[in-house]
Amino acid sequence: MIAIRPARPEDAAAIAAIYAPFVLTGTVSFETEAPDARQMRARMAASDGLYPWIVATNGDEDGGVLAYAYAGKFRDRPAYKYVVETSIYVTGTVERQGVGRLLYEALIDTLRAQGFTQAIGVLALPNEASIGLHEATGFRRQGVYREVGYKNGRWIDVGFWQCQLNRSTTPPTEPKPFSEVGLVRV
């Protein structure tokens, strides 16, 4: 049975281990050096309680981490604070077993409860598995930047997928911190 819970600082090593192959051998991430547990813990802490980091584990609260998902700033300017950029990474041992979808749905439900208006997924292309996951969880393709990343000897396109989380209001409602809302699963 899969359990979904907020990520903890002690999950940083497992999260870094899941992410490393995407950095070192693939083109899904545009990073070229895999962050270690300390660096990953710092990234998690940088969310300042506003943005969620969640994990899927193999069973109970203390089970091994199989996947992680998080949200962060879409862009730095203040006018973007109602929108988030989302990411998800699943260990190769459980790809295509539904873990990613369960985890991403929980992330989307949480972001909705927090009051964010839009979620943006930024995908290195081609990536049919990630496109399928995003579209299955309510994202729609918005556009592609051609040949904007160069990694592993080739140019890579980047696609943008968008999911409306809540209606935009005037004036907008301030998003609630993840530390206040907690993990939400509809």
ABEGO torsion letter per residue (X at the ends): XBBBBBBBAAAAAAAAAAAAAAAAABAABABABBBBAAAAAAAAAAAGGABBBBBBBBGBAABBBABBBBBBBABABAAAAABBBBBBBBBAAABGAGAAAAAAAAAAAAAAAAGBABBBBBBBOBBAAAAAAAAAAGBBBAEBBBGABBBGGBBBBBBBBBBBABBBBOBBBBBBBAAAAEBBBX
